[in-house]
Amino acid sequence: MADVPGTLATYTIDRLAYSLNPPLLFVAVDFDGGGRFRCELTDATPEEAAIGLRVEMTFRKLVTAGGIHNYFWKAKPARGSLASSAGGE
């Protein structure tokens, strides 16, 4: 699923949970062809998060504890999806 694009189905903005880059944008992604995944949205501001936003997956560091890095999948806006939504229709 790493190379399968998807659409942001729903999201929440969490200003209380710990995050390296607050606030935490927690999303549900519906993948093209089926499947849903809950994860963090990265490389986007709360104002850019929107239902219907096209996203792709990226492998990113979550935390470092005791010198050990923990990586996992995050969603990020698909190339060009923020630029196309900024201009409106």
C-alpha positions as CSV (number, residue, x, y, z in Angstrom):
1,M,0.0,0.0,0.0
2,A,3.0,2.3,0.2
3,D,2.7,3.3,-3.4
4,V,-1.1,3.4,-3.5
5,P,-2.6,7.0,-3.4
6,G,-5.7,7.7,-1.4
7,T,-8.2,10.3,-0.3
8,L,-8.6,11.9,3.1
9,A,-11.9,10.6,4.4
10,T,-12.0,12.4,7.7
11,Y,-9.6,14.1,10.1
12,T,-9.2,15.7,13.5
13,I,-6.9,18.4,14.8
14,D,-5.5,17.4,18.2
15,R,-3.9,20.4,20.0
16,L,-3.4,18.4,23.3
17,A,-1.6,15.3,22.2
18,Y,2.2,15.3,22.1
19,S,3.7,15.9,18.7
20,L,7.1,17.1,17.4
21,N,5.2,19.5,15.2
22,P,1.9,20.4,16.9
23,P,-0.9,20.3,16.4
24,L,-1.3,16.6,15.5
25,L,-3.4,16.1,12.4
26,F,-4.9,12.6,12.7
27,V,-6.6,11.3,9.5
28,A,-8.4,8.3,8.0
29,V,-7.3,7.6,4.4
30,D,-9.4,5.7,1.9
31,F,-7.0,4.0,-0.5
32,D,-7.7,3.8,-4.2
33,G,-9.0,0.3,-4.9
34,G,-10.1,-0.3,-1.2
35,G,-8.8,-0.1,2.3
36,R,-8.8,2.5,5.0
37,F,-5.9,3.5,7.2
38,R,-5.7,5.8,10.2
39,C,-2.5,7.8,10.6
40,E,-0.9,11.2,11.0
41,L,-1.0,13.8,8.2
42,T,2.4,15.5,7.7
43,D,3.6,18.3,5.5
44,A,0.3,20.1,5.8
45,T,-1.2,22.8,8.1
46,P,-4.6,22.5,9.8
47,E,-6.0,24.9,7.2
48,E,-4.8,22.7,4.4
49,A,-6.4,19.5,5.8
50,A,-9.7,18.9,4.1
51,I,-12.0,15.9,3.3
52,G,-11.3,14.9,-0.2
53,L,-7.6,15.9,-0.2
54,R,-5.5,13.5,-2.3
55,V,-2.7,12.0,-0.2
56,E,0.2,9.5,-0.6
57,M,2.1,7.6,2.0
58,T,5.5,8.4,3.4
59,F,7.7,6.6,6.0
60,R,8.7,9.0,8.7
61,K,10.2,9.1,12.1
62,L,7.6,9.2,14.9
63,V,9.8,9.5,18.0
64,T,13.3,8.8,19.4
65,A,13.5,7.3,22.8
66,G,16.7,5.9,24.5
67,G,18.6,6.6,21.3
68,I,16.3,4.3,19.3
69,H,14.3,5.8,16.4
70,N,10.8,4.7,15.8
71,Y,9.5,5.0,12.2
72,F,6.0,4.5,10.8
73,W,3.7,5.5,7.9
74,K,2.2,8.9,7.6
75,A,0.1,10.5,4.9
76,K,1.2,13.6,3.1
77,P,-0.6,15.7,0.5
78,A,-0.1,14.2,-3.0
79,R,2.1,16.2,-5.3
80,G,0.1,19.1,-6.6
81,S,-2.9,18.5,-4.5
82,L,-2.4,21.6,-2.3
83,A,-1.6,23.8,-5.2
84,S,-4.7,22.8,-7.1
85,S,-6.9,23.3,-4.1
86,A,-5.4,26.7,-3.3
87,G,-6.7,28.3,-6.5
88,G,-10.3,27.2,-6.0
89,E,-12.6,26.2,-8.8
